[in-house]
Amino acid sequence: MPSFAVIGASRGVGLELVRQLSASAANTVIVTVRNKEKSTHLNELVQASKSKNIHIVEANVADHHALERAAAEAAQITGGSLDVLVHNAARMEAENMIKGFLDYDTPEKLDAEFLASFKVNVLGVVHTVNAFLPLLRRGTTKKIIIIGSEGGDCGLVWKMRLSNAAAYGTTKAAENMVATKYAAELESEGFTVVSVSPGMVDVSGTATSSVVSPETMPTVTKIMNGIFAAFPKAAMITPEESGRRLVSFFDSVGPAESGVFRPSMEYLD
C-alpha cells in the first residue's frame, strides 16, 4: 500500500493533492496542518469523501519538535515506513508577498519578513526531511518532492525581470538548493529528491487571504504582465489540473532526475 505524507495541505494545491491521492483506496495519505480545527476545507473533504485513508496530523514546519512528533505519529499509522514525502508548506504572507527589496518601510520590517520566510521556506524543509527520513529509508520508493516555484529560479526570474516578491523568491531559491543538497546526500541510497513547480494556480477558492487589493493591484498587474511577456504560454490553471500534473510527476520521476528544479510546462520552451 503506497504511503504519502503531504506537508501543508489545508487549502490550495496541497488540499487538491490530498483529494487526488486519497481517491485510490490503496493509498495511505498522511496530511500535516498547523491546526486541525481551523482546517475547514480539509475537514470538509474528509467528511464528504468518507475516506478511511486520510490521516490528519498537526505540525507547524517552523517547529522541528512538532515535525518529529508528526513523523512518530505517521510511523504508527504506516507501520514505520513512508514511500513519498511531499513538502508543500510555504510562507506566502499577503502583506509582504509582492514587495521588492526597496518596498519595506524600515530595515527592521525587511529583516523580519526575510527571517520568517527563511524559517518556513528553507529550514522548514530541512527539518521536515530530517524528521521523516528514517521512515523514507524503510519505504519502497524513497521519493522526496518539494513543491517549488519559478520565483526561485534565477534564470526564469531574470527573464521575467521580476524584482518583486523578494523574500519569497530568495527563500524559494534557497529551497531549491536544499533539494539539491539532499539529492547529493542521499543518492547512494537510491533516493529521488526534486523540486517541482505546481504551475500558476488559481487557489482563490480556498485562500484565506489575497495579495490583490486596490493598493497592490498595480504591482500585481506589473508582475503578471512580466510573466506573460516572458512566457507567452503561461496561463492560470485550476487546482485540479495542477494536481493531475503533480500526481503524474510523482509516479514517473526517478533517480535520474534527482537534484533539479522542474518548472511547470508553461515555462519550458
C-alpha angles and dihedrals in degrees: 000000000000114000127207132186113200110194111208109011111147092116145349121025093350092055091050091050089055090049094052098039093048091051087083110071088207091069126084109209120195114191127194122204132166093237125016095197094053095045092097099162093047092048090050090051092052092047095045096047095038085213117177092194100067115092118185118208127180118234136142111213089216088065113068092189089057090051091052090052090048091052090050090051090048090052090056091052097048101032094254105311141087129197104193131020115197114190108199103151115116140159111247101160108186100220095053103025097100099035122120125210092273097048102076118103093223138010088244092060091048090051092048094052095045093049093047091048092048091051092055105029098041114016089036089062093046094051092044093053092044092051096048098035096094089056093046091052088060093046128098103235103030096208126162113187120187116194102227137173141234084233087075097049110097095206095049093044090052092049089053092042085226109174093159127085088045100164093042095046095044094051093043088054088053088048089058088055090051089057091049092049092051090046089056093044095050102034094103090056093057097253126156112213118176142155115222135182119234090208128243098315129189101224095163091117092071102019119127094201140009136219089214115096131137088268096049099037095093091053093045090049090050091051093048092047089052092051094049092045092052096039113028092183092058115116140158113265133193124256087246092058092044091049093051091051093047096047089050089050092050089055097046105037117100143170093286089068095044121129100029138103112241113206121209114272091254089067096047111094 
